[in-house]
Amino acid sequence: MNEFERYFEALRGKQVAVLGLGVSNRPLVRLLLEFGCQVTGCDKTLREKLDEEVLALEQAGCRLQVGEGYLEDVEADVVFRTPGMHPGNPAIEALRRRGAEITSEMEVFFEVAPCHLIAVTGSDGKTTTTTLIAEMLKAEGKTVWLGGNIGTPLLPLCREMKQDDYAVVELSSFQLMDMKRSPQRAVVTNLAPNHLDVHKDMEEYVQAKKNIFHFQKPGDLLVLNADNEITASFAGAGQTHFFSRKGRTNCVWEENGAIYRRGEKILETADILIPGTHNVENYMAAIAAVDGLVSDDTIRQVARNFGGVEHRIELVRIKDGVKFYNDSIASSPSRTIAGLRSFTQKVILIAGGYDKHIPYDVLGPEICVHVSKLFLCGATAGKIRAAVEQTGMEQPEITDCGDFENAVRSAAAAARAGDIVLMSPASASFDQFKNFMVRGECFKKIVKEL
């Protein structure tokens, strides 16, 4: 019996509550039912708005507790928390006091996965870095499973994984908050204020991120950004590899338009297909993470052929000489700053959205330097305008558009041949959209209809 089977057999007959019935927890519910657990699925969605997949879980034997009061009077031996639910939620605390074990789909995956684990976190760049690591390993001929905060839920796939495979996992701060295991190779791309609408403060956010390496052992590897004040101060139990665009490190750095690893030139930055200095950093992080696993030729092959991840400075269309880029992933000022710096000319910027209660001061000067026209929408429109106006610098033309579609169409109408229109909101999407992917799809649909 392997670790996967041993874990789920130990749950047979127990009461298990799954809090949140989103994408990652639905396969989990099916697994628990398969192993004879008494499963209660809790979700705040009203019954009349549940989709067919959730209703099918009920038909399979899951007891649903949904809508208002979905966390009231829950009884369970084991509780699986959805990533978006704070571990300090009063209902979770009450269950813990009554003796319930609190865990998560990702925590269990780390416990039972039979293969090598590589995980990436950070405020910006984690999806691209995670994908790059996976692409490099695949190009080297390894069997790779990509998931976590992106891709397919990995726990149900453990039965197909082999010991020599690699699971490359993106982890959010929400997933990491109560993790008690760390991967053999961990990467922290950078840290800046983010998700302060959920985390109590910046300290809690940073502590959550530290869990990616907190439980590492001697012999494990930690990859850190030497240019980021927060990550540069971290230290793990194993070996630490730093990467930097500003100076030489113990592992990877950029110098004179090339990426070096321990003094040996690995890659010309001009060979990287995806634009932006932030993607140079993503490559450096990935190169440090696959040290000893992937050849230099494979790294160069990936750099010349990898076209980037959807919704991350994605070229959508060129119409009448105007280039439209979808950077919907940019839900924080630092991410939008990275997007603005990717271009050598001033752009027409579409920004604004849901307010995560993070500061926008740093964005103002960057907009003044890199933006010719600014079209704003959503709850953060006023904050972004204020950040620009308080700089005292020469400012772009600013238009408040109200909603997202109006902002996109207004920006397109203002563009002329040779212009770049960049949708990089510096804000979350939840004011108008389910997530950043839906926002990005909406942008692409509007642009393709122009």
C-alpha positions, 0 to 999 in steps of 0.5 A: 500500500502506497502513501496515497492509499494509506492516507485515504484508507485511514479516513474510511468511515470518518466524517469529513467536511470540505469547505468550499466546492471550487475547482480543486475541491471537487475531485477531492470530494469524489476521492473521499466518497470513493474511500467510504467517507461521510462527506459534507460539502460546504459552500456559500453559493445558493442552491439555485446557483449551484452548477451541475458538477456540484449537484452531481456530487450530491447525487454521488453521496455528498451532503451539501450545506450551502448558501447563508449559514453554510458553515453553521453546525458543521460536524467533522473529524477532518476538515479540508479548507479551501485556499480562499478561506482564512485558517482563522475563520471562526467556524474553522477555529470552532471545529479545531476546538472540537477536535477536528483535524484541519488540512487542505487538498495541497497539504495532503498532496505534499504528504502523499505525492510519490515524486520530486516536488518543486514549488514556486511562490511570490507576489509576481512572476510565480505562474510564469516561473512555475511554467518555465520550470515545467517546460525546461524539465519536459524539454529535458525528457522528464515526466512533469505534473503542473498544478497547484494554484494553476492547472489541474488539481494534483491530488487525484493524480498521485496514483499515476505519478512515479517516483522519478517524476516531477510535480511543479507547483505554484502556491499562493499565500492562502495555500501556504498559510497553514502548510506543514510541509515544504518541497525539496526545491522551493522558489520565492520570486519576490514579495510586495504588499498583496492580498491585504484584503484577506491577510491581517497585515503584511507580516502575516502575508510574509510568514505565509510565504515563508512556509514554502521553505520553513519545513525544508531539510538539509540537502533541500534547495531554496531559490531567492531573489537577491534584489528584493529586500524581503526575500534577500533576508530569508534563509532556509535549512538547506542550500540557498541559491540567489538570483539577481539583475543588479549584481553577482550572486552565489548562483545566477545573475544578469550581466551585459545582456546575458544570464550567467550561472556561477560565472558561466554564460547560460543565455543571451537575454535577447534570445528570450521570446517573451518581453520584459525585464521581469521575464529575465528575472523569471528565467533566472529563478527557473534556471536556479531551480533546475540547476543540475536537472536540465542542460544549458542547451535545453534552457536555451531551446525553451527561451527561444520557443516559449511564447508565454502564459495566457493573460500575461502580456499576451498579444491579442491582436494587431488592428490598424497598426495598434497592438492590444496586449492582455495582462489581466494577471496584473492584480497588483501595482508591482505587476503592472509596473513590470508590464509597463517596463516591458515596452520601449515606448509609452502605452495606452493603459487600461487599469482599475478594478476591485480594491484589495486595500494595498497602496498605489503610491509606487504606481503613480510615477511609473504611469507618468513615465510609461503611459501616454493615455490612462483609462480607468475603471472600477473601485480603484480608479480614484486611488490610481488617479490620486497616485498619478496626480500626487507625483508632481510629474508630467501626467498622461491624459486620464479618463474615468470610464466607470465600467471595464468594457467602456474603458476598453472601447474608449482606449481603442478609440483613442489609439492610432497606428503604432500605439500599444494598448495594454490592459494591466489593471493593477487591481483584482477582478472581483468587482466585475468578474469571477477571476482574472482569467474571465476578465482577460477573456472579456478583454480579448472578446471585445478587442476581437470584435473591434 
